[in-house]
Amino acid sequence: MRIVLAPDSYKGSLSAKDACDAMELGIRRAIPDCDIVKVPMADGGEGTVRSLVDATEGSLHTVSVQGPLGEPVSAVYGILGDGSTAVIEVAEASGLYLIDKEYRNPLLTTTYGMGELIRHALDQGCRSFIIGLGGSATNDGGAGMAQALGVKLLNKAGQPIGFGGDALGELDAIDIGQMDPRVQDSRFIVACDVDNPLCGSNGASAVFGPQKGATPEMVTRLDSCLMKFAEIVRRDVGTEILNVPGAGAAGGMGGGAIAFLNAELKPGVEIVIEAAQLEKHLKGADLVLSGEGQCDFQTERGKTPYGVAKAAQRNGVPCVLIAGSIGKGIECLYDSGVISVFSMVDKPMALEQSMQEASRLAADAAERVVRLFIGGRK
């Protein structure tokens, strides 16, 4: 029997790779000689770098870059097993978690460190990039990233503007003539699971600004600055980003990636499925197991188990989800390739205990699923 293991991470307890290892342990108690293929998964958010590095036997690289408030931070990115594809999470260099709550200010935060990570990967020979946008502390439209790659953002006096969303209010011209030429020779795919435009009531500043520390007055200022930024990008770069769905992701980084990297925005789980070659591994499989911390009605909205189940359905492979907990609305998943959803928890216990025992619980749940699956086939 061939079983594919393709879970997401179980936040706070198991990485996707750890979950695969635990499930394998349980399965081998039921079928010692089972052909098990482990494909750690993610949906473009937190954990994407490690999942794809693990799935492709790639490597991790740690670089000192400029953090969101200008301080040096150690950021990790991955190079996949092909040796030419870099996978980068914006949060590593420009993440909200890097700033204490009292110091969060999207008027000042920059994505410059993100550009430094891209430059470092270019130096390693990478010409294909996967970028995850979740968890940023910024609202600069990717301007800092562009500056790190050699783009000149100039004020009326022809001098470079500063960093941060507020500095875009001084922007008068954009010169891409000195941008790193290797960018034009590279392909950028951005994991983007939101459709927010750059500006307006549903834009980057209004929707995501408050969680990054923006007051209502800051939101108004940031939105105005991004509007000006989009107008000058259209005039000087020749790219329209103002109303593009997803341009508002990560404080406008979606728009900046389109403008300066010629990036393609795609749902995160689709990117990971392609990069990890999940569909190839599903060929000839009898069963696929996936899962995440909680499965509920939101799982259908592009999360990892949903993407895995759809891929399994396309290949005629039944899919079972093993969840840390089961929430409301999982019935919607039964039309998407999921044949059943199992909870890992095997007795009444506190959340803290279930997280501490997650490895054992995942192994035991996988064993139960497989024993039931074998019995059903007989």
C-alpha positions in Angstrom: 0.0 0.0 0.0 1.2 3.5 -0.9 0.2 6.4 1.4 1.1 10.0 0.9 1.5 12.3 3.9 0.9 15.9 3.1 -0.1 17.9 6.3 0.4 21.5 7.1 2.1 22.5 10.4 0.1 22.2 13.6 0.9 25.7 15.0 2.7 25.8 18.3 3.3 22.0 18.4 4.4 20.3 15.1 6.1 21.5 12.0 4.8 19.9 8.8 7.8 17.6 8.7 7.3 16.6 12.4 3.7 15.8 11.6 4.7 13.6 8.7 7.2 11.8 10.9 4.6 11.2 13.6 2.0 10.0 11.1 4.5 7.6 9.6 5.2 6.1 13.1 1.5 5.4 13.6 1.0 3.9 10.1 3.9 1.5 10.5 2.4 0.0 13.6 -0.5 -1.0 11.4 1.4 -1.7 8.1 5.1 -2.2 8.8 6.0 -2.4 5.1 3.8 0.4 3.8 5.3 2.6 1.0 5.1 6.0 2.7 5.8 9.3 0.8 6.2 12.4 3.0 5.5 15.8 1.4 5.4 18.5 4.1 3.0 21.2 3.0 2.1 24.9 3.7 -0.2 27.5 2.2 2.3 30.3 1.6 2.1 31.7 5.1 4.2 30.9 8.1 6.2 27.7 7.7 6.3 27.7 3.9 10.1 28.0 3.7 10.7 25.1 6.0 8.0 22.9 4.5 9.3 23.4 0.9 12.9 22.9 2.0 12.0 19.7 3.7 9.8 18.5 0.8 12.6 19.1 -1.8 15.7 18.3 0.3 16.8 21.9 0.0 18.9 24.1 2.3 18.3 27.0 4.7 20.3 30.2 4.6 20.6 32.8 7.4 21.4 36.4 6.5 21.7 39.6 8.5 19.4 42.2 6.9 17.7 45.5 7.8 14.7 44.9 9.9 11.4 46.7 9.7 12.6 49.6 11.9 16.1 49.7 10.5 17.8 47.5 13.1 19.7 44.4 11.9 17.8 41.1 12.1 18.8 37.5 11.3 16.4 36.3 8.5 16.2 32.8 7.1 15.2 31.8 3.6 15.4 28.6 1.7 16.8 27.3 -1.6 14.9 24.3 -2.9 16.4 21.0 -3.9 16.7 22.2 -7.5 19.4 24.6 -6.4 17.9 27.5 -8.3 14.6 28.3 -6.6 14.5 30.5 -3.5 11.6 30.6 -1.1 11.3 33.7 1.0 8.8 34.8 3.7 8.4 38.6 4.0 7.9 38.2 7.7 11.4 37.0 8.2 12.9 40.4 7.3 9.8 42.7 7.8 7.6 40.8 10.2 5.2 42.2 12.8 6.6 39.7 15.3 10.0 41.5 15.1 8.6 44.6 16.8 7.3 45.0 20.3 3.7 46.2 20.3 4.4 49.7 21.7 6.9 50.4 18.8 4.7 49.3 15.9 4.3 52.1 13.4 3.6 51.5 9.7 4.5 55.0 8.9 8.1 54.1 9.5 8.4 50.4 8.8 10.2 49.2 5.7 10.5 46.2 3.4 14.2 47.0 2.7 15.3 43.7 4.3 13.1 41.7 2.0 15.0 43.2 -1.0 18.3 42.3 0.7 17.1 38.6 0.9 16.2 38.6 -2.8 19.7 40.1 -3.6 21.4 37.4 -1.4 19.5 34.7 -3.2 20.4 36.2 -6.6 24.1 36.0 -5.5 23.6 32.3 -4.8 22.5 31.8 -8.4 18.7 31.7 -7.8 16.6 32.9 -10.7 13.2 31.5 -9.6 11.5 32.9 -6.5 8.5 31.9 -4.3 7.5 34.7 -1.9 5.1 34.4 1.0 3.4 37.6 2.1 1.9 36.9 5.5 2.7 38.6 8.7 4.3 41.9 7.6 4.7 45.0 9.8 4.9 47.3 6.8 2.7 49.5 4.7 5.2 50.8 2.1 3.9 49.1 -1.0 7.2 47.2 -1.4 9.1 50.5 -1.8 11.8 49.4 0.6 12.3 46.1 -1.3 12.7 48.1 -4.5 15.2 50.4 -2.9 17.3 47.5 -1.8 17.3 46.2 -5.4 18.6 49.5 -6.8 15.4 51.3 -7.7 15.7 55.1 -7.1 12.7 56.7 -5.3 13.3 60.4 -5.6 11.7 63.5 -4.1 11.2 66.8 -6.0 14.9 67.8 -5.3 16.0 64.6 -7.0 17.2 63.1 -3.7 16.3 59.6 -2.4 13.3 59.5 -0.1 13.4 57.8 3.3 12.0 54.5 4.4 8.4 53.7 5.4 4.9 54.3 4.3 5.0 58.0 5.3 8.0 58.7 3.1 6.0 57.8 0.0 4.3 61.2 0.5 7.5 62.8 -0.7 7.8 60.7 -3.8 8.1 62.6 -7.0 9.8 60.2 -9.4 10.9 56.5 -9.8 14.0 55.6 -11.7 14.4 51.8 -12.4 17.5 52.3 -14.6 19.9 51.0 -11.9 17.8 48.2 -10.6 19.7 44.9 -10.3 19.5 43.5 -13.9 19.3 39.9 -12.6 15.7 40.7 -11.5 14.6 40.9 -15.1 16.1 37.5 -15.7 14.2 35.9 -12.8 10.7 34.6 -12.3 8.8 35.6 -9.2 5.6 33.9 -7.9 3.9 35.5 -4.9 1.7 33.6 -2.5 -1.3 35.8 -2.1 -4.6 34.6 -0.6 -6.4 37.9 -0.3 -7.9 40.1 -3.1 -7.6 43.5 -1.4 -6.7 46.3 -3.8 -3.9 48.7 -2.9 -6.1 51.6 -1.7 -9.6 52.5 -0.5 -11.9 51.1 2.2 -10.8 47.6 1.3 -7.2 48.4 0.7 -3.9 47.7 2.5 -4.0 50.6 4.9 -7.7 50.4 6.0 -7.9 46.7 6.4 -4.4 45.7 7.6 -3.0 49.0 8.9 -4.7 48.9 12.4 -3.2 45.5 13.3 0.2 46.9 12.5 -0.3 49.8 14.9 -2.0 52.4 12.7 -4.4 54.9 14.2 -7.3 56.2 12.1 -5.3 59.3 11.3 -2.4 57.1 10.2 -4.6 55.0 8.0 -5.8 58.1 6.1 -2.2 59.2 5.7 -0.9 55.8 4.6 -3.8 55.4 2.1 -3.0 58.8 0.6 0.7 57.9 0.3 0.0 54.6 -1.4 -2.4 56.3 -3.8 0.4 58.7 -4.8 2.9 55.8 -5.1 0.5 53.9 -7.5 0.1 57.0 -9.7 3.9 57.5 -10.0 4.4 53.7 -10.6 1.9 53.9 -13.4 3.6 57.0 -14.9 7.3 56.0 -14.5 7.3 52.2 -14.4 4.3 51.7 -16.8 2.5 49.3 -14.5 -1.0 49.7 -13.1 -1.2 48.4 -9.5 -4.0 50.5 -7.9 -6.9 48.3 -8.5 -5.3 44.9 -9.0 -6.8 42.2 -6.7 -4.1 41.3 -4.2 -2.1 44.4 -4.6 -2.9 45.4 -1.1 -1.5 42.2 0.5 1.3 42.7 3.1 0.9 46.5 3.2 0.9 46.8 -0.6 3.8 44.4 -1.1 1.6 42.6 -3.6 1.5 45.7 -5.7 5.2 46.4 -5.3 6.0 42.8 -6.4 3.9 43.3 -9.6 5.5 46.6 -10.4 9.2 45.9 -9.7 9.5 42.1 -9.9 6.9 41.5 -12.7 5.5 38.9 -10.2 2.6 36.6 -10.7 0.2 36.4 -7.7 -1.2 33.0 -7.0 -3.0 31.2 -4.1 -0.3 30.0 -1.7 -1.3 26.4 -1.5 -1.3 26.1 -5.3 2.3 27.4 -5.3 3.4 24.9 -2.7 1.7 22.0 -4.4 3.5 22.8 -7.6 6.9 23.3 -6.0 6.7 20.2 -3.8 5.5 18.2 -6.8 2.6 16.8 -4.8 0.6 15.6 -7.9 3.6 13.5 -9.0 3.7 11.8 -5.6 0.0 11.1 -5.7 0.3 9.0 -8.8 -0.5 5.4 -7.8 -1.2 6.3 -4.2 -4.0 4.5 -2.2 -4.5 7.1 0.4 -3.4 10.6 1.3 -3.4 12.1 4.8 -3.4 15.8 5.4 -4.4 18.1 8.3 -3.8 21.2 10.3 -4.3 22.6 13.8 -8.1 23.1 13.3 -10.3 22.0 10.4 -13.5 23.9 10.0 -15.5 25.9 7.4 -12.4 28.2 6.8 -10.3 25.2 5.6 -12.2 25.4 2.3 -11.0 29.0 1.7 -7.6 27.9 0.3 -5.9 26.4 3.3 -3.5 23.5 2.9 -5.8 20.5 3.6 -8.3 21.8 1.1 -5.6 22.2 -1.6 -4.3 18.7 -0.9 -7.8 17.2 -1.0 -8.5 18.8 -4.4 -5.2 17.5 -5.8 -6.0 14.1 -4.4 -9.5 14.2 -6.0 -8.0 15.1 -9.4 -5.9 12.0 -9.1 -8.6 9.7 -7.8 -7.0 9.2 -4.4 -9.1 9.3 -1.2 -8.1 12.0 1.3 -8.5 11.9 5.1 -7.8 14.9 7.3 -6.3 14.6 10.8 -7.0 17.8 12.7 -5.9 19.1 16.1 -9.5 20.0 16.6 -12.6 20.0 14.4 -14.7 23.2 14.2 -18.0 24.1 12.6 -18.8 23.6 8.9 -16.5 20.8 7.9 -19.3 19.3 5.8 -18.4 21.6 3.0 -15.1 19.6 2.6 -16.8 16.4 1.7 -17.4 17.7 -1.9 -13.8 18.5 -2.3 -12.1 15.1 -2.1 -12.2 14.6 1.7 -13.8 11.3 2.7 -13.5 12.0 6.5 -12.0 14.2 9.2 -10.5 12.8 12.4 -9.6 14.6 15.5 -6.2 13.8 17.1 -7.5 14.2 20.6 -8.3 10.9 22.2 -9.7 11.9 25.5 -10.8 15.1 27.3 -7.7 17.3 27.7 -6.6 20.9 27.9 -5.3 22.6 24.8 -1.8 22.9 26.4 -1.7 19.2 27.0 -2.8 18.3 23.5 -0.1 20.5 22.1 2.5 19.0 24.3 1.4 15.5 23.2 0.8 16.4 19.6 3.4 13.9 18.2 1.9 10.9 20.0 -1.7 12.0 19.2 -0.9 12.4 15.5 0.7 9.0 15.4 -2.2 7.3 17.2 -4.7 9.0 15.0 -2.9 8.0 11.8 -2.8 4.4 13.0 -6.6 4.5 13.7 -7.3 6.0 10.2 -5.2 3.4 8.4 -6.6 0.4 10.4 -10.1 1.6 9.5 -9.1 2.1 5.8 -7.7 -1.4 5.6 -10.8 -2.9 7.2 -13.0 -1.0 4.7 -11.0 -2.3 1.7 -11.4 -5.9 3.0 
